[in-house]
């Protein structure tokens, strides 16, 4: 399954739950709401590592990563972003970037 298909699966879920109707839901799919939800879910990934460097529950990590991915897909769709193209463009730009090299002041 590719990103477009996964995005459609998420859109189908949003529609089935009625979240795409801002007048009749407590979970309107606005850019702000989705960005907040994405951040909260990403923090739940961090919470799995709170007080430990070891992964204790791989299934919990998989679930939280899935939540992050689903909110990311929905945020991109609502924002009119072709996420696949955005990812490919960013990877291409990152190939041209350098990291860990001293800047003009000699700092990395």
N, CA and C of each residue as an Amber inpcrd file, in Angstrom:
protein
   324
   0.8520000  -1.1770000   0.0000000   0.0000000   0.0000000   0.0000000
   0.8960000   1.2380000   0.0000000   0.5670000   2.2340000  -0.8030000
   1.3860000   3.4360000  -0.8700000   0.7550000   4.5710000  -0.0490000
   1.4110000   5.7160000  -0.0460000   0.9480000   6.8410000   0.7720000
  -0.4450000   7.2940000   0.3580000  -0.6950000   7.3420000  -0.9300000
  -2.0250000   7.7790000  -1.3900000  -3.1130000   6.8130000  -0.9160000
  -2.8250000   5.5300000  -0.9590000  -3.8040000   4.5510000  -0.4860000
  -3.9990000   4.6470000   1.0250000  -2.9100000   4.8330000   1.7630000
  -3.0270000   5.0030000   3.2090000  -3.8070000   6.2720000   3.5590000
  -3.5750000   7.3300000   2.7940000  -4.3170000   8.5690000   3.0020000
  -5.8070000   8.3360000   2.7850000  -6.1500000   7.5560000   1.7730000
  -7.5640000   7.2580000   1.5180000  -8.1580000   6.4200000   2.6400000
  -7.3930000   5.4750000   3.1740000  -7.8670000   4.6710000   4.3020000
  -8.1800000   5.5870000   5.4870000  -7.2990000   6.5600000   5.7500000
  -7.5320000   7.5000000   6.8430000  -8.7460000   8.3710000   6.5400000
  -8.8690000   8.8410000   5.3050000 -10.0250000   9.6630000   4.9220000
 -11.3240000   8.8830000   5.1030000 -11.2980000   7.6100000   4.7770000
 -12.4830000   6.7680000   4.9480000 -12.8500000   6.6530000   6.4310000
 -11.8570000   6.5020000   7.2890000 -12.1000000   6.4420000   8.7330000
 -12.6910000   7.7580000   9.2300000 -12.0920000   8.8650000   8.8180000
 -12.5740000  10.1890000   9.2230000 -14.0350000  10.3590000   8.8080000
 -14.3530000   9.9690000   7.5820000 -15.7340000  10.0850000   7.0980000
 -16.6720000   9.1640000   7.8810000 -16.2430000   7.9260000   8.1060000
 -17.0810000   6.9580000   8.8210000 -17.3980000   7.4270000  10.2350000
 -16.4550000   8.1190000  10.8620000 -16.6580000   8.6230000  12.2240000
 -17.3640000   9.9740000  12.2480000 -17.5540000  10.5810000  11.0790000
 -18.2190000  11.8770000  11.0170000 -17.3290000  13.0460000  11.3890000
 -16.0300000  12.8170000  11.4380000 -15.0990000  13.8820000  11.8360000
 -14.8810000  14.9060000  10.7260000 -15.3630000  14.6010000   9.5360000
 -15.1980000  15.5280000   8.4170000 -16.3160000  16.5640000   8.3560000
 -17.2510000  16.5010000   9.2840000 -18.3410000  17.4760000   9.3500000
 -18.1250000  18.3630000  10.5750000 -17.5090000  19.5380000  10.3800000
 -17.1460000  20.3780000  11.5220000 -18.3290000  20.8540000  12.3570000
 -19.5320000  20.7960000  11.8180000 -20.7030000  21.2620000  12.5570000
 -21.2790000  20.2110000  13.5020000 -20.8750000  18.9490000  13.3080000
 -21.4840000  17.8920000  14.1190000 -20.4590000  16.9950000  14.8110000
 -19.2410000  17.4840000  14.9870000 -18.2300000  16.6510000  15.6300000
 -17.4440000  17.4490000  16.6500000 -16.9620000  16.7450000  17.6520000
 -16.0610000  17.3500000  18.6310000 -14.6100000  17.2290000  18.1710000
 -14.3990000  16.6150000  17.0040000 -13.0620000  16.3870000  16.4680000
 -12.9370000  16.9440000  15.0480000 -13.1970000  18.2500000  14.8730000
 -13.0980000  18.8080000  13.5170000 -11.6770000  18.7080000  12.9790000
 -11.5750000  18.3380000  11.7310000 -10.2900000  18.0900000  11.0930000
  -9.7020000  19.3830000  10.5390000  -9.3550000  20.3020000  11.4320000
  -8.7150000  21.5450000  11.0140000  -7.2020000  21.3680000  11.0610000
  -6.4950000  22.2150000  10.3430000  -5.0310000  22.1250000  10.3570000
  -4.5010000  22.2600000  11.7730000  -5.0260000  23.2210000  12.5190000
  -4.5680000  23.4250000  13.9040000  -4.8260000  22.1950000  14.7580000
  -6.0330000  21.6640000  14.7130000  -6.3600000  20.4940000  15.5240000
  -5.4980000  19.2880000  15.1650000  -5.2820000  19.1040000  13.8860000
  -4.4690000  17.9730000  13.4420000  -3.0040000  18.1540000  13.8230000
  -2.4850000  19.3830000  13.7330000  -1.0970000  19.6420000  14.1300000
  -0.9150000  19.3870000  15.6190000  -1.8780000  19.8120000  16.4170000
  -1.8170000  19.5580000  17.8590000  -1.8470000  18.0550000  18.1250000
  -2.7600000  17.3580000  17.4680000  -2.8860000  15.9160000  17.6740000
  -1.6240000  15.1780000  17.2450000  -1.0240000  15.6100000  16.1460000
   0.2330000  15.0060000  15.6900000   1.3140000  15.1740000  16.7470000
   1.4220000  16.3700000  17.2810000   2.4290000  16.6350000  18.3070000
   2.1700000  15.8070000  19.5700000   0.9320000  15.7250000  19.9850000
   0.5950000  14.9380000  21.1800000   0.9460000  13.4690000  20.9840000
   0.6420000  12.9410000  19.8120000   0.9620000  11.5330000  19.5510000
   2.4750000  11.3140000  19.4930000   3.2010000  12.2600000  18.9070000
   4.6650000  12.1450000  18.8840000   5.2210000  12.1520000  20.3020000
   4.6020000  12.9240000  21.1730000   5.0370000  12.9380000  22.5680000
   4.7230000  11.6250000  23.2670000   3.6880000  10.9320000  22.8310000
   3.4070000   9.6150000  23.3980000   4.4980000   8.6150000  23.0040000
   5.1090000   8.8040000  21.8450000   6.2730000   7.9860000  21.4780000
   7.3910000   8.2560000  22.4820000   7.6510000   9.5210000  22.7600000
   8.6800000   9.8720000  23.7340000   8.3920000   9.2840000  25.1070000
   7.1310000   9.2920000  25.4830000   6.7500000   8.7930000  26.8020000
   7.1510000   7.3280000  26.9910000   7.1850000   6.5730000  25.9110000
   7.5820000   5.1620000  26.0110000   9.0280000   5.0070000  26.4680000
   9.8190000   6.0600000  26.2860000  11.2280000   6.0090000  26.6670000
  11.5250000   6.8230000  27.9260000  10.4760000   7.3640000  28.5530000
  10.6940000   8.1610000  29.7490000  11.3050000   7.2750000  30.8350000
  12.4170000   7.7220000  31.3650000  13.1550000   7.0750000  32.4470000
  13.8560000   5.7930000  32.0220000  13.9560000   5.5600000  30.7300000
  14.6410000   4.3490000  30.2730000  15.1500000   4.5450000  28.8470000
  16.3110000   3.9900000  28.5670000  16.8370000   4.0050000  27.2090000
  16.3950000   2.7730000  26.4270000  15.7530000   1.8550000  27.1090000
  15.3450000   0.5930000  26.4990000  13.8830000   0.6310000  26.0910000
  13.5730000   0.0040000  24.9530000  12.1910000  -0.1610000  24.5360000
  11.6070000  -1.3450000  25.2960000  10.5720000  -1.0770000  26.0690000
   9.9760000  -2.1350000  26.8880000   8.7630000  -2.7820000  26.2210000
   8.1250000  -2.0540000  25.3110000   6.8840000  -2.5500000  24.7170000
   6.8450000  -2.1900000  23.2230000   7.3020000  -3.1140000  22.4080000
   7.3700000  -2.8750000  20.9650000   5.9860000  -2.6590000  20.3630000
   4.9810000  -3.3740000  20.8550000   3.6130000  -3.2090000  20.3560000
   3.0940000  -1.7940000  20.6510000   3.3970000  -1.2860000  21.8240000
   2.9790000   0.0860000  22.1710000   3.6560000   1.0920000  21.2520000
   4.9340000   0.8730000  20.9560000   5.6370000   1.7600000  20.0320000
   4.9930000   1.7060000  18.6470000   4.6720000   0.5080000  18.1860000
   4.0270000   0.3620000  16.8780000   2.7050000   1.1210000  16.8380000
   1.9230000   1.0330000  17.8940000   0.6370000   1.7350000  17.9460000
   0.8210000   3.2440000  17.9330000   1.7820000   3.7370000  18.7050000
   2.0040000   5.1840000  18.7470000   2.5590000   5.6960000  17.4200000
   3.4340000   4.9350000  16.7950000   3.9520000   5.3330000  15.4850000
   2.8280000   5.3500000  14.4510000   1.9190000   4.3950000  14.5480000
   0.7710000   4.3760000  13.6350000  -0.0960000   5.6150000  13.8530000
  -0.3150000   6.0000000  15.1170000  -1.0860000   7.2120000  15.3950000
  -0.4100000   8.4380000  14.7880000   0.9120000   8.5260000  14.9470000
   1.6590000   9.6500000  14.3680000   1.4810000   9.6680000  12.8500000
   1.6340000   8.5160000  12.2290000   1.5210000   8.4360000  10.7690000
   0.1180000   8.8120000  10.2990000  -0.8970000   8.3520000  11.0030000
  -2.2680000   8.6610000  10.6020000  -2.5610000  10.1540000  10.7050000
  -2.1340000  10.7810000  11.7970000  -2.3370000  12.2310000  11.9090000
  -1.5260000  12.9770000  10.8540000  -0.3350000  12.5040000  10.5520000
   0.4770000  13.1330000   9.5190000  -0.2120000  13.0490000   8.1550000
  -0.7380000  11.8910000   7.8240000  -1.4570000  11.7250000   6.5630000
  -2.6630000  12.6610000   6.4860000  -3.4260000  12.7420000   7.5770000
  -4.6160000  13.5830000   7.5890000  -4.2550000  15.0610000   7.5260000
  -3.2040000  15.4470000   8.2390000  -2.7480000  16.8360000   8.2100000
  -2.3210000  17.2300000   6.8000000  -1.5900000  16.3530000   6.1420000
  -1.1640000  16.6370000   4.7720000  -2.3690000  16.7430000   3.8420000
  -3.3210000  15.8340000   3.9950000  -4.4930000  15.8680000   3.1190000
  -5.2970000  17.1510000   3.3190000  -5.5820000  17.4970000   4.5580000
  -6.3600000  18.7060000   4.8350000  -5.5990000  19.9500000   4.3790000
  -4.2680000  19.9070000   4.4850000  -3.4500000  21.0320000   4.0560000
  -3.1800000  21.0840000   2.5650000  -3.6650000  20.0980000   1.8350000
  -3.4590000  20.0790000   0.3910000  -2.0170000  19.7950000  -0.0020000
  -1.3370000  19.0230000   0.8320000   0.0730000  18.6860000   0.6000000
   0.1640000  17.2890000   0.0000000   0.9040000  17.1510000  -1.0840000
   1.2270000  15.8350000  -1.6310000   2.3930000  15.3200000  -0.7930000
   2.0700000  14.5380000   0.2250000   3.0800000  14.1090000   1.1910000
   4.1840000  13.2850000   0.5420000   3.8260000  12.4380000  -0.3930000
   4.8350000  11.6310000  -1.0800000   5.8500000  12.5330000  -1.7870000
   5.3580000  13.5320000  -2.5100000   6.2500000  14.4530000  -3.2220000
   7.0570000  15.2940000  -2.2360000   6.4280000  15.7230000  -1.1560000
   7.1320000  16.5210000  -0.1470000   8.2780000  15.7220000   0.4700000
   8.0330000  14.4510000   0.7430000   9.0730000  13.5910000   1.3200000
  10.2200000  13.4090000   0.3350000   9.8880000  13.1180000  -0.9180000
  10.9360000  12.9220000  -1.9240000  11.7530000  14.1980000  -2.1270000
  11.0830000  15.3480000  -2.1440000  11.8000000  16.6220000  -2.2920000
  12.7370000  16.8630000  -1.1120000  12.2640000  16.5650000   0.0870000
  13.0880000  16.7810000   1.2780000  14.2890000  15.8420000   1.2930000
  14.0780000  14.5960000   0.9060000  15.1970000  13.6520000   0.8360000
  16.2350000  14.1450000  -0.1650000  15.7800000  14.6210000  -1.3100000
  16.7090000  15.1520000  -2.3150000  17.4830000  16.3470000  -1.7780000
  16.7890000  17.2570000  -1.0780000  17.4810000  18.4060000  -0.4850000
  18.4800000  17.9600000   0.5720000  18.1160000  16.9690000   1.3500000
  19.0170000  16.4850000   2.4010000  20.2620000  15.8310000   1.8260000
  20.1550000  15.2550000   0.6410000  21.3380000  14.6960000  -0.0140000
  22.3650000  15.7890000  -0.3010000  21.8860000  16.9960000  -0.5370000
  22.7740000  18.1070000  -0.8650000  23.2890000  18.8360000   0.3750000
  22.6640000  18.6180000   1.5130000  23.0530000  19.3020000   2.7500000
  24.2420000  18.6000000   3.4090000  24.8850000  19.3390000   4.2690000
  25.9300000  18.7460000   5.0940000  25.5980000  19.0160000   6.5560000
  25.9940000  18.1020000   7.3890000  25.7980000  18.2320000   8.8230000
  27.1430000  18.0360000   9.4940000  27.2290000  18.5120000  10.6990000
  28.4100000  18.2920000  11.5360000  29.6840000  18.8760000  10.9510000
  29.5370000  19.8770000  10.1140000  30.7040000  20.5980000   9.6150000
  30.7260000  21.9590000  10.2880000  31.8830000  22.4760000  10.5890000
  31.9460000  23.7670000  11.2740000  31.2650000  24.8820000  10.4660000
  30.5610000  25.7560000  11.2030000  29.9740000  26.9190000  10.5360000
  31.0340000  28.0270000  10.4550000  30.6120000  29.2060000  10.0960000
  31.5440000  30.3180000   9.9180000  32.3060000  30.6510000  11.1950000
  31.7030000  30.3280000  12.3460000  32.3480000  30.6230000  13.6220000
  33.1060000  29.4220000  14.1710000  33.2080000  28.3570000  13.3770000
  33.9580000  27.1810000  13.8030000  33.1740000  26.2280000  14.6910000
  31.8460000  26.4410000  14.8040000  31.0230000  25.5620000  15.6440000
  30.2820000  24.5660000  14.7730000  30.0530000  23.3900000  15.3200000
  29.2780000  22.3750000  14.5960000  27.8550000  22.3450000  15.0730000
